Amino acid sequence: MKTIKNPVQSEIVIKKSQFICSLFPTNTKAESKEIIQKLNKQYSDATHNCTAYIVNDGEGFDDDGEPGGTAGKPMINVLRKNELHNVTAVVTRYFGGIKLGAGGLVRAYSKSVMDAIGQVEILEIEEYDVFEIIFEYSDIKIADSEVRNNNLEVIDKSYTDKVIYNIVSKDNRDIVKIFEKYSGKIKVNYKNKQFLEKI
């Protein structure tokens, strides 16, 4: 599966109508909706702000006043065809006075998203089970050694009254088993599933 590394924006003009496609990496529907709201405000003078997103907790699209099936659906189809996940696409249209017809709109919105994808850096992503390990500062050496020796990847660290590592296994090892011999010292909790850049 793939995602995009950074936000990107591209612009095309078809029969005097301007189409601006904004692509953003996003993980959840809440993030997608936040970006869509922001762009709706930014381009409040546009004729349409059509949207499509595919994220961890679902997918969706919206024609924003264009004839049904001529904008959001073609946009999400382009994302699917390119196997993109965790991405939000917004195509802003400024009407140029010449009607494009249903087929013309489908082609225009599809082309707009394809054009933006052509300009972005693509990352390979995979779904990983994320665990957190919690331990005292005095046990950092033990934790680091097990992470190194067992092909684990630390994706996040926090240092409060205790040390917390968020970790994933590069080769699907049983993380609970790895740390069970330290049950008095290192606590292991399953956290969630996340799509991350391929490790």
KAZI-V899939 format. One record per helix or strand of 3 or more residues. SS is the DSSP state (@ for helix, = for strand). FROM is the first residue (numbers start at 1). LEN is the number of residues. If there is no record, write none. Layout:
SS/FROM/LEN + SS/FROM/LEN
//
This chain:
=/2/3 + =/8/7 + =/17/9 + @/29/14 + =/48/8 + =/58/5 + @/72/10 + =/87/8 + @/101/17 + =/122/14 + @/137/13 + =/152/8 + =/163/7 + @/175/8 + =/187/11
//
